[in-house]
Amino acid sequence: MTRSVKKLLESSMVTGMELIDDGTNHADGECIACIKEKTTRNVIPKKSDVENPRRLHRIYSDVCGPFDIEGYSWSRYFVTFVDSFSHYVRVKPIRSKDEASKVLKEWITCSEIETGEKANLLRTDGGGEYMGTEFQEWLRSRGMHHEVTNANTP
């Protein structure tokens, strides 16, 4: 048994408990659980190093809600669209999450007509509102790539 484990047992509030060291619970003399507990997540950078050469090259979208109080037109959610080049932000209230893909399709189509540019990449958090077969097929038919970020990562 390693010195750190013995020290832990001596200082613990539990008495009469025997720790069996079978070699699978320790790495270089330190408890695996202790090592995992000490690990930290990398800092999320405040500025992105991703290049966006033109409008609509990369679009970010997310759905927020539900909110306890209904807003405009009985909406309990809102969906955001951000153009990474111009930082133009559009917020659209919606009644339910399943409206998000429809509203996003409309916004992309309208933006392409207004700017004369073609949308290339859509980045979302992988929420169910964006992962449906019909929406994914719509993206593929337009030649758009869907980037999915890790959950709870801005």
N, C-alpha and C positions, 0 to 999 in steps of 0.2 A: 504494500500500500504506500502511496507517495506521501511526502511530507505535507503537501497542501491539503490532501484529503484527511489526513490525521488531524491537522490543525482545525479543519472545518468540523470534524466530529467532536473535537474537544470543546469548541466554542459554540456548538449547536445547543439548542434548548431541548432537544430530544435525547432521552437517555435510554439505554437498553437496546438500541438499534444497532445491528451489525451490518457493516458495509462489505460486500464481497467484491473484490477486485478481480474481474475476469478478463481484463485487458481491453474490453470493447468500449468502455465508458470514458477512457482517458486518451488524450493525445499529448505527448511530450510532458506528462506530469500534470496536465491541467484538465479539468472536467470539460467535456464537450459542451454541456449546457452553459457553463460559464463563458466559454469562448463565444458561443452564439449570442449570449446576452450582451457581451461587450461590443459586438459588431454594430456599426452604424450605417445608415444609408448615405450614399454620396449626395453632396449638396446639389440641388437643382439650380443650374446657372440662371442668372437674371437676364442675360442676353444670349440670343441664339447665334450660332455661327453658320446657320443654314442660309444659303444664298437664294434669293427670290428675284430672278431677272426681270420679271414683268408682272403686270396685274393678272390676277386669277391663276398664277402659276401654282400656288398652294393656298388652299382654303381650309380654315379651321372651323369646326362646328361642334356645338355641344347643346344638350337639353338640360334645363334647370327646373326643378320642381319635384313633386307637387307642393304648392303653397296652400296653407290653411284657408286663406281668404281668396275667393275668386276675384279676378281682375277684370279688365276690359273684355267684353264679349264672353263672360263666364270662363275665362281662361285660368287654368291652374298651373300652367307651365309656360316657359318661353324658350325659344331656340335662338342661338346666336350664330352668326356667320362672320368670320373675320378674313379679310384678304391680307395675306402676309406681306405683300409688296407695299400697298398703300396704307395698310392698317385701318382700312375702312371697316366699320363694325355695323352690322344690322341686327336688330333684335326684333323678333316676331312673337307675339303672344299666341299660344295654341291651347286648345282645350284638353288634349290628351297626347301622350308620347307618339302614338301611331300617326299623328299628323306631321311629325318632323320631317320624314323623308319626302312627303309631298311638297311641303313648304321649301325644303332645300332644293328640290328639282326646279321649282318655279324660280327661285332666286338665282340659281346657276344659269338657267336659260335666259332670264332677263338680263343678267349681268354680262353674259357673252354678247348679247345683241347690243347693249349699251356701250360696251368697251371695244368691241371688235376683236377681242382676244378669246382664246379657247381655254377653258379650265383644264388643268392637268392632274393635280393631286388634291385629294380630300383627306384631311387628317381628323380623326375622331377618337373617342375613348373606347370604342368597341361596344357601345350600348346597343341593346336589342333593336332600337329604332333605326339603326343604320346597318344592321347585319342581316336583314331579311333577304331572301333569295331574289325577290323582284327588284329591290333597290340595287343589290349587287350587280344584277344583270343589266340594269339601266346604266350604271357606271361603266361596265365593260363595253356596252354598245357605243358609248361616247368616247371610249379610249382613255378613260380616267383611271388612275391608280388610287386605291384606298389604303392609306397608312393608318394603322391602329396603334395607339399609344398604350402604355401600361396604365392600369386602373389607378385612380387617385394620384396621378402625376400630371402637374400642370405643364 
